[in-house]
Amino acid sequence: LEARVADILKQMTLAQKVGQMTQAEIKTATPEDVKRYYLGSVLNGGGSWPNGNKHATAADWLALANAYYDASMATDMAVKVPVIWGIDAVHGNNNVYGATIYPHNIGLGAAHDPKLAGEVAAGTARAVRATGLAWVFGPTVAVVRDDRWGRTYESFSEDPALVKRYAGPYVRGLQGRFDKDANVVASIKHFMGDGGTDQGKDRGVTKASGAEMIATHAQGYFSGLEAGAQTVMVSFNSWTEVGKDGGIGVEHGKLHGSRVAVTDILKDRMGFDGFVVSDWNGIAEVPGCRNDSCAQAVNAGIDMFMVPDDWKAFIANTIKQVEAGEIPMARIDDAVTRILRVKLRAGLFDKRPSANAYAGKDAALQDRDLARRAVRQSLVLLKNEGPALPLARGKKILVVGKSADSLSNQTGGWSLTWQGTANTNADFPNADTILAGIRAAAGAANVSYSVDGKGVNVAGFDAVVAVIGETPYAEGDGDIGPSGTLRHSSRHPEDLAVLEAVAGKGKPVVTVFVAGRPLWVNDLMNLSDTFIAAWLPGSEGKGVSDLLVAGPKRHDFSGTLSFSWPQSVCQTSLNAGGPDYAPLFKLGYGLRAGTRSTLGKLDASYPAGGCGISNSFPVYGQADRASFPLAIRSGSEVKPLGADLNATISLPNVSVQTSQINTQQDAKQVTWTGPASIEARGARPMALPPAASKDAALRFDTIVSSAPAGKVTIAMACGVGTNCGA
């Protein structure tokens, strides 16, 4: 193999080599571009589908994969090199309509079953191959230190040892030995320390000694690389090395620009001989770099560059930097050698995507039995003081809560769209809500549903099942923030309200909590006889009902916590073995249906001022903040922008569409043709944190594409039609 790699490399021009190092997004790169620029890879971001069709079939995906592959094999290169298409298939082939959506990693971790994780990975690989793709950006092997992080649910556990146990089987499930049509290339991510950032800030600073980085944050890489993982994705975070005395040692900065992390540790010390890929425009976060230019990142050891939009300029700039001596030719040759090595190992030179046994087959997108079993194994019974589960078939059951009949809430982020928002139940044709599962198990005539529980005579039922929890988010948009607390009801008061509507009526209340992280829910537990952590279970709601309602086959709870559960709202960094470890439920806790708990009434008090001082108070991020939804106004007409990041929202004189400046879908492009406004409108009066209340400024980052013809006003005011004194 190495001789073949060397033979191909020596026949390549500089332009061809840099092309191989470049990964473009399918929205911006055509098959003809792949041919002309020798692109080594394409990807589709979350919410990006063939021809922009959210409901594209496996055959539609395959047709585009074939087109890209054929273009890569029709270049003027002496030896044609196939393109590789990468995808964030992080809980099943979650970008594809009709595919099975498995529980997110936090749920798999609660199962404490690495073999199950390997089976889920293998099911994911089959579904990816059905669409003609051959590279999965996973598994995530982050070890989360602060549950405020918006990517907590992508982690298997706070326990490095458990993450290590999972990474190897997951990689083997994806890749196998590249001897089967179901195998795909794996990418362990994000190297490294992504789960350890200060205050759980996405893309923030991880403060850790070198020993701590290895002992805590690198464990998944050891087992994943031992299993043969062929690619590693670099993390967005920075690394500040802390000395033994707690003082600051070396400032390694953004890991996309760190030779110490990428080359010295990963490639040299850990012996990784596959290729390293950057994250989405991650090079632009290195000081002095842009989306289209970063010699430092190339020299640090990154081999392939995820440059979704600015890839043409990146190619041109990188060629110039090599010619100017800023990047050694040896570094380019090393990068391309690694890319060729992986493509040869994966068998990509051997056949078109459509020649794969799973290609274009919708049936390969699904493994509902496996997903249902994974859901059953992931649920954790936290409180059990009511009548013993399961509920008997034939009993009258009242189901309440916003998440009972919501596949969007049930699947969470990274489901069809990036944030997991703008989805309806119709977008998941091969799926069951938790409500549908309960109806099937208990008999539809025995089950009634009310989203808010208002006006329902609870006395007419034998039991109440409340399905509540978080709504979808991904990455930084899910960050709770440095001054935020873990109190769930502060962000979702509707869940507290629905439990208050049905509790204390003489009927047992079983609460199913659908969320991407442990949260402070003492108030909700006090209103519940039984409380279950369901995490983000995915598309198989019947896996939940299997444990709630008695059926022909007896199932019991087997899941236990892979994350410690907080007893106070400010226990944001709560990890087994850490200082002052005093959780409500310890790592590894979990009841069986026949085991009674004796929690009693929990302390439901909490500090009104939050958990700390923050110098910033975000109004808008990559998606709307719940407290300040965006809207446009023209005259007296107001239209919310809503959660669909792919939609264009218009009124007379103004239109808005999602754009990108630094990261995926992080901006709004507003076009005015006359008097109109865009507003971040507070849904209700609220107190700002102390640090944002005095001598504060409302800051906007704007790019003006053309000078306005008329007056433009930026203002902060009480608002229209609101009572400021309320």
C-alpha positions in Angstrom: 0.0 0.0 0.0 2.7 2.5 0.9 4.4 2.0 -2.4 1.2 2.6 -4.2 0.6 5.8 -2.2 4.1 7.0 -3.0 3.6 6.3 -6.7 0.4 8.3 -6.9 1.9 11.1 -4.9 4.9 11.6 -7.2 2.6 12.0 -10.2 0.5 14.8 -8.7 0.9 18.5 -9.2 0.8 21.0 -6.4 -2.7 22.1 -7.4 -3.9 18.5 -7.3 -2.4 17.9 -3.9 -4.0 21.0 -2.4 -7.3 20.0 -4.0 -7.1 16.7 -2.2 -6.6 18.6 1.1 -9.8 20.6 0.5 -13.4 19.7 1.6 -16.3 21.7 0.2 -20.0 21.8 1.1 -22.4 20.3 -1.4 -24.4 23.6 -1.5 -21.3 25.4 -3.0 -19.5 22.7 -4.9 -20.8 20.9 -8.0 -19.5 17.6 -9.5 -17.9 19.8 -12.1 -16.0 21.7 -9.3 -14.8 18.4 -8.0 -13.4 17.6 -11.4 -11.9 21.0 -12.1 -10.3 21.6 -8.6 -9.4 18.0 -7.8 -11.4 18.2 -4.6 -10.5 15.5 -2.1 -13.8 15.6 -0.2 -17.3 17.1 0.0 -19.6 17.2 3.0 -23.2 18.2 3.8 -23.7 20.2 6.9 -26.7 19.8 9.1 -29.8 20.9 7.1 -28.1 20.4 3.8 -29.6 17.8 1.4 -29.3 16.9 -2.3 -31.0 19.6 -4.3 -32.1 21.2 -1.1 -34.7 18.6 -0.7 -35.3 17.7 3.0 -37.2 14.6 1.9 -34.6 13.3 -0.5 -34.7 9.5 -0.8 -31.7 7.2 -0.5 -31.7 7.0 -4.3 -31.5 10.9 -4.5 -28.5 10.9 -2.2 -26.9 8.0 -4.1 -27.4 9.8 -7.4 -25.4 12.8 -6.2 -22.8 10.6 -4.6 -22.3 8.9 -7.9 -22.0 12.2 -9.7 -19.3 13.4 -7.3 -17.4 10.1 -7.6 -17.6 10.0 -11.3 -16.4 13.6 -11.6 -13.4 12.8 -9.3 -12.5 9.8 -11.6 -12.7 12.0 -14.7 -10.0 14.5 -13.9 -6.7 14.9 -15.9 -4.7 13.4 -13.0 -2.3 10.7 -14.0 -3.9 8.5 -11.4 -7.5 9.3 -10.6 -8.3 9.7 -6.9 -11.8 9.2 -5.7 -13.6 11.9 -3.7 -14.9 11.0 -0.2 -18.1 12.5 1.1 -18.4 13.1 4.9 -21.5 13.4 7.0 -22.5 14.1 10.6 -24.3 10.8 11.2 -24.1 11.1 14.9 -27.1 9.0 16.0 -28.0 7.1 12.9 -28.0 8.6 9.5 -29.8 11.5 11.1 -29.7 13.8 8.1 -31.8 11.5 5.9 -35.6 11.4 5.6 -36.9 8.0 6.7 -33.7 6.9 8.5 -33.8 5.4 12.0 -32.7 7.9 14.6 -31.0 6.2 17.5 -30.6 7.6 21.0 -28.0 10.3 21.3 -24.7 9.2 22.9 -25.7 10.3 26.4 -28.5 7.7 26.3 -26.1 5.0 24.9 -23.8 5.8 27.8 -26.5 5.3 30.3 -27.0 1.7 28.9 -23.4 0.9 30.0 -23.2 -1.5 27.1 -20.3 -0.9 24.7 -21.5 -3.8 22.6 -24.8 -2.0 22.0 -22.9 1.1 20.9 -21.0 -1.0 18.4 -24.3 -2.4 17.0 -25.7 1.2 16.7 -22.6 2.2 14.9 -22.9 -0.7 12.5 -26.6 0.2 11.9 -25.5 3.8 11.2 -22.8 2.6 8.8 -25.4 0.6 6.8 -27.7 3.6 6.6 -24.8 5.8 5.4 -23.8 3.3 2.7 -27.4 3.3 1.5 -27.0 6.9 0.5 -23.7 6.3 -1.2 -21.5 8.0 1.4 -18.4 6.5 3.0 -17.3 8.7 5.9 -18.9 9.5 9.2 -17.9 12.3 11.5 -18.1 10.3 14.6 -17.9 9.1 17.3 -17.7 12.0 19.7 -15.5 11.0 22.6 -15.7 14.2 24.6 -15.5 13.9 28.4 -17.9 16.6 29.7 -16.8 18.6 32.7 -19.6 21.2 32.8 -23.2 20.3 31.9 -24.0 23.8 30.7 -22.2 22.8 27.5 -24.6 22.7 24.6 -23.0 19.5 23.3 -23.3 17.4 26.5 -25.7 14.9 24.8 -23.0 14.1 22.2 -20.9 12.6 25.0 -21.2 9.1 26.4 -20.2 10.0 29.9 -18.4 12.3 32.3 -16.3 9.2 33.1 -13.1 8.9 31.0 -13.0 5.2 31.6 -16.5 4.6 30.2 -15.8 6.8 27.2 -12.7 4.7 26.5 -14.8 1.5 26.7 -17.2 2.9 24.2 -14.9 4.4 21.6 -13.3 1.2 20.4 -16.5 -0.8 19.8 -18.1 2.2 18.1 -15.2 2.6 15.7 -15.2 -1.1 14.9 -19.0 -0.9 14.3 -18.4 1.8 11.7 -15.3 0.6 10.0 -15.0 -3.1 10.7 -11.9 -4.1 8.7 -13.1 -2.4 5.5 -13.9 -5.9 4.3 -17.7 -5.5 4.1 -20.0 -3.2 2.1 -21.4 -1.8 5.4 -18.1 -0.4 6.5 -17.5 3.4 6.5 -14.5 5.6 7.6 -14.8 6.8 11.2 -13.7 10.2 12.5 -13.0 10.4 16.3 -13.8 13.9 17.5 -13.0 16.6 18.7 -9.3 16.5 19.4 -9.0 17.3 22.3 -10.6 18.7 25.4 -13.8 19.9 23.8 -15.8 18.7 26.8 -13.6 20.5 29.3 -14.0 24.2 28.4 -14.2 26.7 31.2 -17.9 27.2 32.3 -19.0 24.8 29.5 -18.7 27.4 26.8 -18.7 25.9 23.3 -15.4 26.6 21.5 -14.1 28.1 24.8 -10.8 27.5 26.7 -9.9 24.2 28.3 -7.6 24.9 31.2 -5.7 21.6 32.0 -2.3 20.3 32.5 -0.8 18.0 29.9 -1.3 15.1 32.2 -5.0 15.9 32.7 -5.5 16.3 29.0 -4.3 12.8 28.5 -5.9 11.2 31.5 -9.3 12.8 31.1 -9.8 14.0 27.6 -7.7 11.6 25.4 -8.9 8.3 26.7 -11.4 7.8 23.9 -8.7 8.3 21.3 -6.5 5.6 22.7 -9.2 2.9 22.3 -10.5 4.5 19.1 -7.1 4.6 17.4 -6.4 1.0 18.6 -9.6 0.0 16.9 -8.2 1.5 13.7 -10.0 4.9 13.4 -8.7 6.4 10.2 -9.5 10.1 10.7 -9.5 12.5 13.6 -11.3 15.9 13.7 -9.7 18.8 15.5 -11.6 20.7 18.2 -12.7 24.3 18.2 -11.5 24.9 21.7 -8.3 26.5 22.9 -5.9 24.9 25.4 -4.3 26.8 28.2 -1.9 24.4 29.9 -2.0 24.7 33.7 1.1 24.0 35.8 1.3 21.7 38.8 0.9 24.7 41.1 -2.2 25.8 39.3 -0.5 28.6 37.5 -0.7 29.2 33.8 1.9 27.4 31.8 1.8 27.3 28.0 -0.9 29.0 26.0 -1.4 26.6 23.2 -4.2 28.7 21.8 -6.8 27.4 19.3 -6.1 23.7 18.7 -6.6 24.2 14.9 -3.3 26.0 15.0 -1.5 23.9 17.6 1.4 21.8 16.3 1.9 20.5 19.8 -1.6 19.0 19.9 -2.0 17.8 16.3 1.5 16.7 15.4 3.5 16.2 18.6 0.8 14.5 20.6 -1.6 12.9 18.1 0.6 11.9 15.3 4.0 11.4 16.9 3.3 10.3 20.5 0.0 8.5 19.8 1.2 7.1 16.5 -1.8 8.1 14.3 -1.1 7.5 10.6 -4.5 8.4 9.2 -5.5 12.0 8.4 -6.6 14.9 10.5 -9.6 17.0 9.4 -10.5 20.5 10.6 -14.0 21.4 11.8 -16.4 23.7 10.0 -14.4 26.9 9.2 -12.3 26.1 12.3 -9.1 27.5 10.9 -10.7 31.0 10.9 -10.6 30.9 14.8 -6.8 30.8 14.8 -5.6 34.4 15.3 -4.3 35.8 12.0 -6.2 33.3 9.9 -9.4 33.4 7.8 -11.8 30.9 6.4 -9.8 30.9 3.2 -6.3 31.1 4.5 -4.3 29.5 7.4 -0.7 28.5 6.9 -0.4 27.9 10.6 -3.1 25.2 10.6 -1.4 23.4 7.7 1.9 23.6 9.4 0.3 22.5 12.7 -0.5 19.2 11.0 -4.1 19.4 9.8 -4.3 17.4 6.6 -7.8 18.1 5.2 -9.6 21.4 5.5 -13.3 21.7 6.0 -13.9 25.0 4.1 -17.5 24.8 3.2 -17.9 28.1 1.3 -14.5 29.6 0.7 -12.8 26.6 -0.7 -11.7 28.1 -4.0 -9.9 30.9 -2.3 -8.4 28.5 0.2 -6.9 26.4 -2.6 -5.5 29.5 -4.3 -4.1 30.9 -1.1 -2.5 27.7 0.1 -0.8 27.2 -3.3 0.6 30.7 -3.0 1.8 30.0 0.6 3.6 26.9 -0.6 5.2 28.7 -3.4 6.3 31.5 -1.1 7.9 29.0 1.4 5.4 29.6 4.2 4.3 26.0 4.0 7.0 23.4 3.3 6.3 21.0 0.4 7.1 18.2 2.7 4.1 19.1 4.9 1.8 19.1 1.8 3.2 15.7 0.8 2.7 14.3 4.3 -1.0 15.5 4.3 -1.8 14.0 0.9 0.1 10.8 1.7 -2.2 10.3 4.7 -5.4 11.1 2.7 -4.4 8.6 -0.1 -3.6 6.0 2.5 -7.0 6.2 4.1 -8.8 6.2 0.7 -6.9 3.1 -0.3 -7.5 1.3 3.0 -11.2 2.1 2.8 -11.4 0.6 -0.7 -12.7 3.8 -2.3 -10.6 3.3 -5.5 -12.3 0.0 -6.1 -16.0 0.8 -7.0 -18.6 3.5 -7.5 -21.0 4.2 -4.6 -23.8 2.5 -6.4 -21.8 -0.7 -6.6 -22.2 -1.1 -2.8 -24.7 -3.8 -1.7 -26.6 -1.3 0.4 -26.7 1.5 -2.2 -30.0 3.2 -2.7 -31.9 0.8 -0.5 -34.4 2.5 1.7 -34.6 -0.6 3.9 -31.0 -0.2 4.8 -31.8 3.2 6.4 -33.7 1.5 9.1 -33.1 -0.8 12.1 -36.1 -0.1 14.2 -35.8 -3.1 16.5 -32.2 -2.2 17.4 -33.2 1.4 18.1 -36.1 0.3 20.2 -33.8 -2.0 22.2 -31.3 0.9 22.6 -34.0 3.1 24.0 -35.1 0.5 26.5 -31.6 0.1 27.7 -30.9 3.8 28.0 -33.8 4.9 30.3 -32.9 5.5 33.9 -35.4 5.3 36.7 -34.5 8.0 39.2 -37.6 8.1 41.5 -40.1 5.3 42.1 -42.5 6.1 44.9 -45.8 5.5 43.1 -47.6 2.3 42.1 -45.1 -0.1 40.6 -44.4 0.1 37.0 -45.3 -1.0 34.4 -48.9 0.2 34.2 -51.4 -2.5 33.5 -52.9 -2.6 30.0 -56.5 -1.6 30.1 -56.0 1.2 32.7 -57.1 4.7 31.8 -54.1 6.8 31.2 -53.9 10.6 30.8 -50.8 11.7 28.8 -49.7 15.3 29.1 -46.7 17.4 28.1 -45.3 19.0 25.0 -42.8 16.2 24.3 -45.3 13.3 24.3 -46.3 13.8 20.7 -43.2 15.6 19.4 -40.6 13.7 17.3 -38.6 16.9 17.2 -38.2 17.1 20.9 -37.7 13.3 21.1 -34.9 13.3 18.6 -33.2 16.5 19.6 -30.4 18.3 17.7 -28.7 16.9 14.7 -31.9 15.4 13.4 -32.7 16.3 9.8 -31.6 19.8 10.5 -28.6 21.0 12.3 -30.4 22.4 15.4 -33.1 19.7 15.1 -35.7 22.5 14.8 -38.2 23.3 12.1 -39.2 19.6 12.0 -42.7 18.1 12.3 -43.8 14.6 13.0 -44.4 14.2 9.2 -40.7 14.6 8.7 -40.1 11.3 10.5 -42.1 8.7 8.5 -40.6 5.6 10.1 -41.0 6.6 13.7 -43.3 6.6 16.7 -43.8 9.3 19.3 -43.9 8.3 23.0 -47.6 9.0 22.9 -48.1 6.6 19.9 -46.1 4.0 21.8 -48.3 4.3 24.9 -51.5 4.2 22.8 -50.2 1.0 21.1 -49.3 -0.6 24.4 -52.2 0.4 26.5 -54.9 0.5 23.9 -55.8 3.7 22.1 -59.2 3.8 23.7 -57.6 3.9 27.1 -55.3 6.8 26.4 -56.2 10.5 26.3 -53.8 13.4 25.5 -53.6 17.0 26.6 -50.6 19.0 25.9 -51.0 21.3 29.0 -53.3 19.3 31.2 -55.6 22.3 31.7 -59.3 21.6 32.2 -58.9 17.8 32.4 -60.7 15.8 35.0 -57.7 13.8 36.3 -60.1 11.8 38.6 -61.4 10.0 35.5 -58.0 8.3 35.0 -56.0 5.6 36.7 -52.6 7.3 36.1 -51.0 10.3 34.5 -47.9 10.1 32.3 -46.2 13.5 31.8 -43.6 13.7 29.0 -41.7 16.9 29.3 -38.1 18.3 28.8 -35.8 20.3 26.6 -36.5 21.5 23.1 -33.9 20.8 20.4 -30.5 22.6 20.1 -27.1 21.9 18.8 -23.6 23.2 19.7 -23.2 26.6 21.1 -26.9 27.4 20.9 -27.5 24.9 23.6 -25.0 26.5 26.0 -26.7 27.6 29.2 -24.2 30.4 29.7 -21.8 31.4 32.5 -24.4 32.9 34.7 -27.1 30.4 34.0 -28.3 27.7 36.3 -29.3 24.1 35.7 -32.9 24.8 36.8 -35.0 23.4 34.0 -38.1 25.3 34.9 -36.4 28.6 34.4 -36.1 27.8 30.7 -39.2 25.8 30.3 -41.8 27.0 32.8 -44.5 25.2 30.8 -43.2 21.9 32.1 -43.7 23.0 35.7 -47.1 24.3 34.8 -48.3 21.0 33.3 -47.2 19.0 36.3 -48.9 21.5 38.7 -52.1 21.0 36.6 -52.2 17.3 37.2 -50.3 16.5 40.4 -52.0 16.3 43.8 -55.3 15.0 42.4 -55.0 11.5 43.9 -53.6 9.8 40.8 -50.0 8.7 40.4 -47.9 10.9 38.1 -45.2 9.2 36.0 -42.8 11.8 34.5 -40.7 11.0 31.5 -38.0 13.7 31.2 -36.6 14.1 27.6 -33.4 16.1 27.8 -29.8 16.2 26.5 -28.2 16.5 29.9 -28.7 16.2 33.7 -30.6 19.2 35.0 -32.0 20.4 38.3 -35.6 19.2 38.5 -36.3 19.0 42.2 -39.5 21.0 41.7 -40.6 18.6 39.0 -39.7 15.5 41.0 -41.7 16.8 44.0 -44.8 16.7 41.7 -44.0 13.3 40.4 -44.4 9.8 42.0 -42.1 8.3 39.4 -39.4 10.1 37.5 -37.5 8.7 34.5 -34.6 10.2 32.6 -35.2 9.3 28.9 -32.4 11.5 27.4 -33.0 12.1 23.7 -34.3 8.6 22.7 -34.7 9.2 18.9 -37.3 7.9 16.6 -38.5 4.8 18.6 -41.0 6.0 21.2 -42.2 2.5 21.7 -38.9 1.8 23.5 -40.2 4.1 26.2 -43.6 2.6 26.3 -42.1 -0.9 26.6 -41.0 0.1 30.2 -44.2 2.1 31.1 -46.9 -0.3 30.1 -47.1 -4.0 30.7 -46.9 -6.1 27.5 -46.6 -9.7 26.4 -42.8 -9.6 27.1 -41.7 -8.2 30.5 -39.1 -5.4 30.2 -37.4 -3.8 33.2 -35.2 -0.7 33.6 -31.5 -1.5 33.3 -30.0 2.0 32.5 -27.8 3.7 35.1 -26.4 7.3 35.1 -23.3 7.9 33.0 -23.5 11.5 34.3 -23.9 12.6 37.9 -27.3 14.3 38.6 -27.3 17.7 40.5 -29.0 18.4 43.8 -28.5 22.1 43.5 -29.0 24.5 40.6 -25.3 25.6 40.6 -23.7 22.2 40.5 -22.8 22.8 36.9 -19.4 21.0 37.1 -20.3 17.8 38.9 -18.0 14.9 38.2 -17.3 11.7 40.2 -14.0 12.0 42.0 -14.0 15.7 41.8 -13.9 18.2 44.8 -17.1 18.6 46.9 -18.8 15.7 45.1 -22.4 15.7 46.5 -24.9 14.9 43.7 -28.5 14.1 44.1 -27.8 10.8 42.2 -24.3 9.5 41.8 -22.7 8.3 38.7 -24.0 4.7 38.1 -27.3 5.3 40.0 -30.5 3.7 38.6 -33.5 1.9 40.0 -35.4 -1.2 38.8 -39.1 -1.1 38.5 -39.5 -3.3 41.6 -37.2 -1.1 43.7 -38.8 1.7 45.8 -37.0 4.9 46.4 -37.4 7.1 49.5 -36.5 10.6 48.3 -39.2 12.4 50.1 -39.7 16.1 49.4 -36.6 17.7 47.8 -35.4 21.2 48.5 -36.9 23.2 45.6 -35.3 26.6 46.5 -32.9 28.3 44.2 -30.9 31.6 43.9 -32.8 34.1 41.9 -29.6 35.8 40.7 -28.1 32.9 38.9 -24.8 31.1 39.5 -22.2 33.7 38.8 -21.3 37.0 37.2 -21.3 37.3 33.5 -19.9 40.1 31.4 -22.3 39.2 28.5 -25.9 38.6 28.0 -26.6 37.0 24.6 -29.7 38.2 22.7 -29.1 36.3 19.5 -26.9 33.3 18.6 -27.0 30.7 15.9 -30.7 30.4 16.5 -33.2 32.5 18.4 -32.7 32.8 22.2 -35.9 31.7 23.8 -36.2 34.9 25.8 -35.7 37.1 22.8 -37.3 35.6 19.6 -36.5 37.5 16.4 -39.3 39.1 14.3 -39.6 41.5 11.5 -42.1 44.5 11.4 -43.5 46.4 8.5 -46.1 48.9 9.5 -48.4 47.2 12.0 -47.6 43.7 10.7 -45.2 41.6 12.7 -43.9 38.2 11.6 -41.7 35.9 13.8 -38.6 34.5 12.1 -39.3 31.1 13.8 -37.0 28.1 14.1 -36.6 27.1 10.5 -33.0 28.2 9.6 -33.5 27.4 6.0 -36.6 29.6 5.4 -36.8 33.1 4.0 -39.2 35.3 6.0 -40.6 38.3 4.2 -42.9 41.3 4.8 -43.4 44.3 2.6 -40.1 46.2 2.5 -38.0 43.6 4.4 -36.9 40.0 4.1 -34.6 37.8 6.2 -32.7 34.7 5.5 -30.0 32.7 7.5 -26.4 33.4 6.5 -23.0 32.6 7.7 -20.1 34.8 8.8 -17.9 32.7 11.0 -19.7 29.5 11.9 -22.6 27.5 10.4 -25.9 29.5 10.3 -24.6 32.1 12.7 -26.0 35.2 11.1 -29.1 36.8 9.5 -29.0 38.6 6.2 -31.6 41.3 6.2 -32.7 43.1 3.0 -34.7 46.3 3.1 -36.5 48.0 0.2 -38.4 50.5 2.4 -39.3 51.4 6.0 -39.3 48.2 8.2 -37.4 46.7 11.1 -36.0 43.6 12.6 -36.4 43.1 16.3 -35.3 40.9 19.1 -38.5 41.0 21.1 -38.7 40.0 24.8 -41.5 37.6 25.3 -42.0 38.8 28.9 -40.4 41.3 31.2 -37.2 39.9 32.8 -34.4 41.0 35.1 -31.0 41.2 33.5 -28.0 39.8 35.4 -26.3 42.5 37.6 -23.2 42.7 35.3 -25.5 43.5 32.3 -27.6 46.1 34.2 -25.1 48.9 34.7 -22.8 50.6 32.2 -23.8 48.0 29.6 -24.0 48.3 25.9 -26.2 46.6 23.3 -23.7 45.4 20.7 -24.4 44.3 17.1 -21.9 42.8 14.7 -22.9 44.0 11.2 -21.7 43.8 7.7 -23.2 46.4 5.3 -23.1 45.0 1.8 -24.4 48.3 0.2 -24.8 51.7 1.7 -28.4 52.4 2.7 -30.2 55.1 0.9 -32.1 56.2 3.9 -31.8 56.6 7.7 -31.0 53.5 9.7 -31.7 53.4 13.4 -30.4 50.9 16.0 -32.2 51.2 19.3 -33.1 49.4 22.6 -36.5 50.3 24.1 -39.3 49.0 26.2 -40.9 47.7 23.1 -44.3 47.9 21.4 -47.4 46.9 23.2 -45.6 45.8 26.4 -46.0 46.9 30.0 -42.5 47.9 31.2 -43.5 48.0 34.8 -45.0 44.5 34.8 
